[in-house]
Amino acid sequence: MTSPAGDRRDAKAIVILGGGTAGWIAACLIAHRWPNAHVTLAESPEIGIVGVGEGSTPQLRAFFETIGVDEAEWMPACDATYKLGIDFAGWSDRAGFERYFHPFPTALDSHTAGSFFYNTRARRTGRDVVAHPDRFLLPARLAADACAPQGDERFPFEVSYGYHFDAYKVGAFLAQHAVGKLGVTHLQRRVTRVDRRTDGGIAALLCDDGASITGDLFIDSSGFRSVLFEQTLGVRFVSYADSLFNDRAVVLPTPRDPSKPLPSQTRATALSAGWAWDIPLTSRTGNGYVYSSRHLTPQQAEAELRAHLGVGAAGTARHLNMRVGRVAESWSYNALAVGLAQGFLEPLEATALHLVIATVEAFLDAVDADGFTQAARVPFNARIAARYDGVRDYIVAHYRLNQRHADPHGYWAAARKVEPSDTLKRLMSAWFTGADLVAEIDRLDIARYYNAISWHCLFAGYGTFPDDARLVPPGPDIDRIDMDRIDDFLRRCALNFPPHQTCLPRPIT
Ligand SMILES: Cc1cc2nc3c(=O)[nH]c(=O)nc-3n(C[C@H](O)[C@H](O)[C@H](O)COP(=O)(O)OP(=O)(O)OC[C@H]3O[C@@H](n4cnc5c(N)ncnc54)[C@H](O)[C@@H]3O)c2cc1C
């Protein structure tokens, strides 16, 4: 099927449905890349936005750089903090592996990653060597000490980072930027009907006040409602529910204690039927419990979250439904799906906005290269689907490999029985047979989703090694990694990084 919009020159009028973070990110990227297009964003304040989603990957930094917004402009306006990665607590009860840190990459990884890979492989084959990820990677140490990701100017190694932020404030900031700086038209209307063209594409959005918004290209960022993709175009939804059980969340922010150091990490703590996030903002701490409704009622989940936070009955909790999976095609006819309208992977690795940015940029690249053609659409759709599936595999691995045996609801045992995808099976087989996991990741060509360090952190962080009683001292066939040297190297690197709260940008006055 050819795309009805012809070529890129025809896409003069672009209509975005939805003013959540996804809609505004799309508006900024499109208006920035195609300054001659007329971009209109329609949203219904009465429906509102989901308003969660407070952690990012380094992709958000690249996004702000692309649209020319400095950290000093947006971070203070959105209560934002820096994020070095995620601390996973309680996912394993193996001694010494009760927690581990999943970092973003750094320019220093090449100094220690080889030793990390080497030792984890030696330990997989039964040698008693140090193999916990936190002993090899600088961000784990920086996060443990609540350091900022920006080193001293004389320390010339970059540490990647993401952010934590208030989702409502980021949406409002981006709206202001899109309208004020990029000329996007903002309409506050509820869309009640969608008109189709004779070829099946979308012709116009009809609003509750009788207005009709016509366009050449439509972006569906209408959230879980997926008004254009699922409700109108009938694009199939590919569910991930078989491998990812969590379908609900309860959210309960708490005040921040200013006397404590400001963390530079998200914490993901395993609970009885899911996990709780802890996201430090400058103004408060974002907390929530993502869980499976097959194993817990909302009342049980809220009670467990409250007990975990130690807040008693204080504060009002919000309960949300979640649906995990993705649309089969992200570009259909003359429409592109982004954000929750496109799909959702539970927020364990905070990848949703990353996927929004990656989708919009890949779409713009495809159209700039090949126009609104089949030649652009087919590989684009395959690439985005593969990216979603690639991230899904990494998230599923957290559950499939869990080593948590305190399990009152049978949730963690059920998670260990989930059928892995072929890709995950191959990775697990490489790991557990003592094969070269780096080579397997290369063969599978999946490092663009999660690289070898991330996969090693997950497997090794859970302590998925032979039992301690079966470990033997390394023999002459094993190179001895000098852990004192690595400890000293990381300690001295870390001396270059100041406390997190001293590095937050000040508002521009
Ligand atoms: C529990 C939870 C935790 C999450 N944590 C993270 C995280 O840490 N990191 C991360 O990156 N992501 C996270 N996410 C995902 C993140 O919240 C979303 O990807 C992000 O907020 C974007 O949402 P959205 O813009 O797609 O949808 P929404 O915010 O729901 O916006 C939908 C928009 O569509 C409009 N709309 C819908 N129907 C109509 C209509 N008929 N007419 C007019 N307007 C309409 C609404 O008014 C609204 O403006 C999390 C999600 C959940 C559920």
Ligand as a Chemical Component Dictionary entry (heavy atoms), coordinates in Angstrom:
data_LIG
# 
_chem_comp.id                   LIG 
_chem_comp.type                 NON-POLYMER 
_chem_comp.pdbx_formal_charge   0 
_chem_comp.three_letter_code    LIG 
# 
loop_
_chem_comp_atom.comp_id 
_chem_comp_atom.atom_id 
_chem_comp_atom.alt_atom_id 
_chem_comp_atom.type_symbol 
_chem_comp_atom.charge 
_chem_comp_atom.model_Cartn_x 
_chem_comp_atom.model_Cartn_y 
_chem_comp_atom.model_Cartn_z 
_chem_comp_atom.pdbx_ordinal 
LIG C1  C1  C 0 2.928   4.168  36.078 1  
LIG C2  C2  C 0 3.687   4.769  34.942 2  
LIG C3  C3  C 0 4.999   5.190  35.131 3  
LIG C4  C4  C 0 5.729   5.715  34.067 4  
LIG N1  N1  N 0 7.034   6.058  34.255 5  
LIG C5  C5  C 0 7.758   6.499  33.203 6  
LIG C6  C6  C 0 9.111   6.882  33.345 7  
LIG O1  O1  O 0 9.698   6.827  34.426 8  
LIG N2  N2  N 0 9.773   7.333  32.257 9  
LIG C7  C7  C 0 9.163   7.441  31.039 10 
LIG O2  O2  O 0 9.823   7.843  30.064 11 
LIG N3  N3  N 0 7.874   7.139  30.898 12 
LIG C8  C8  C 0 7.162   6.670  31.925 13 
LIG N4  N4  N 0 5.851   6.368  31.754 14 
LIG C9  C9  C 0 5.224   6.626  30.462 15 
LIG C10 C10 C 0 4.927   8.113  30.356 16 
LIG O3  O3  O 0 4.067   8.495  31.394 17 
LIG C11 C11 C 0 4.287   8.426  29.035 18 
LIG O4  O4  O 0 5.015   7.844  27.994 19 
LIG C12 C12 C 0 4.292   9.912  28.827 20 
LIG O5  O5  O 0 3.662   10.560 29.900 21 
LIG C13 C13 C 0 3.618   10.279 27.556 22 
LIG O6  O6  O 0 2.233   10.042 27.638 23 
LIG P1  P1  P 0 1.385   10.437 26.380 24 
LIG O7  O7  O 0 1.694   11.832 26.023 25 
LIG O8  O8  O 0 1.549   9.394  25.349 26 
LIG O9  O9  O 0 -0.113  10.295 26.926 27 
LIG P2  P2  P 0 -0.957  11.212 27.920 28 
LIG O10 O10 O 0 -0.136  11.926 28.906 29 
LIG O11 O11 O 0 -2.061  10.340 28.436 30 
LIG O12 O12 O 0 -1.596  12.312 26.967 31 
LIG C14 C14 C 0 -2.679  12.024 26.111 32 
LIG C15 C15 C 0 -3.189  13.318 25.523 33 
LIG O13 O13 O 0 -4.198  13.024 24.570 34 
LIG C16 C16 C 0 -5.292  13.888 24.780 35 
LIG N5  N5  N 0 -6.497  13.253 24.260 36 
LIG C17 C17 C 0 -6.885  11.957 24.346 37 
LIG N6  N6  N 0 -8.059  11.783 23.728 38 
LIG C18 C18 C 0 -8.416  12.991 23.222 39 
LIG C19 C19 C 0 -9.534  13.451 22.486 40 
LIG N7  N7  N 0 -10.525 12.657 22.134 41 
LIG N8  N8  N 0 -9.566  14.763 22.152 42 
LIG C20 C20 C 0 -8.575  15.611 22.494 43 
LIG N9  N9  N 0 -7.499  15.219 23.196 44 
LIG C21 C21 C 0 -7.428  13.920 23.561 45 
LIG C22 C22 C 0 -5.309  14.108 26.284 46 
LIG O14 O14 O 0 -6.015  15.268 26.604 47 
LIG C23 C23 C 0 -3.811  14.265 26.533 48 
LIG O15 O15 O 0 -3.421  15.590 26.244 49 
LIG C24 C24 C 0 5.111   5.868  32.807 50 
LIG C25 C25 C 0 3.776   5.494  32.633 51 
LIG C26 C26 C 0 3.059   4.938  33.672 52 
LIG C27 C27 C 0 1.632   4.523  33.445 53 
# 
loop_
_chem_comp_bond.comp_id 
_chem_comp_bond.atom_id_1 
_chem_comp_bond.atom_id_2 
_chem_comp_bond.value_order 
_chem_comp_bond.pdbx_ordinal 
LIG C1  C2  SING 1  
LIG C2  C3  SING 2  
LIG C2  C26 DOUB 3  
LIG C3  C4  DOUB 4  
LIG C4  N1  SING 5  
LIG C4  C24 SING 6  
LIG N1  C5  DOUB 7  
LIG C5  C6  SING 8  
LIG C5  C8  SING 9  
LIG C6  O1  DOUB 10 
LIG C6  N2  SING 11 
LIG N2  C7  SING 12 
LIG C7  O2  DOUB 13 
LIG C7  N3  SING 14 
LIG N3  C8  DOUB 15 
LIG C8  N4  SING 16 
LIG N4  C9  SING 17 
LIG N4  C24 SING 18 
LIG C9  C10 SING 19 
LIG C10 O3  SING 20 
LIG C10 C11 SING 21 
LIG C11 O4  SING 22 
LIG C11 C12 SING 23 
LIG C12 O5  SING 24 
LIG C12 C13 SING 25 
LIG C13 O6  SING 26 
LIG O6  P1  SING 27 
LIG P1  O7  DOUB 28 
LIG P1  O8  SING 29 
LIG P1  O9  SING 30 
LIG O9  P2  SING 31 
LIG P2  O10 DOUB 32 
LIG P2  O11 SING 33 
LIG P2  O12 SING 34 
LIG O12 C14 SING 35 
LIG C14 C15 SING 36 
LIG C15 O13 SING 37 
LIG C15 C23 SING 38 
LIG O13 C16 SING 39 
LIG C16 N5  SING 40 
LIG C16 C22 SING 41 
LIG N5  C17 SING 42 
LIG N5  C21 SING 43 
LIG C17 N6  DOUB 44 
LIG N6  C18 SING 45 
LIG C18 C19 SING 46 
LIG C18 C21 DOUB 47 
LIG C19 N7  SING 48 
LIG C19 N8  DOUB 49 
LIG N8  C20 SING 50 
LIG C20 N9  DOUB 51 
LIG N9  C21 SING 52 
LIG C22 O14 SING 53 
LIG C22 C23 SING 54 
LIG C23 O15 SING 55 
LIG C24 C25 DOUB 56 
LIG C25 C26 SING 57 
LIG C26 C27 SING 58 
# 
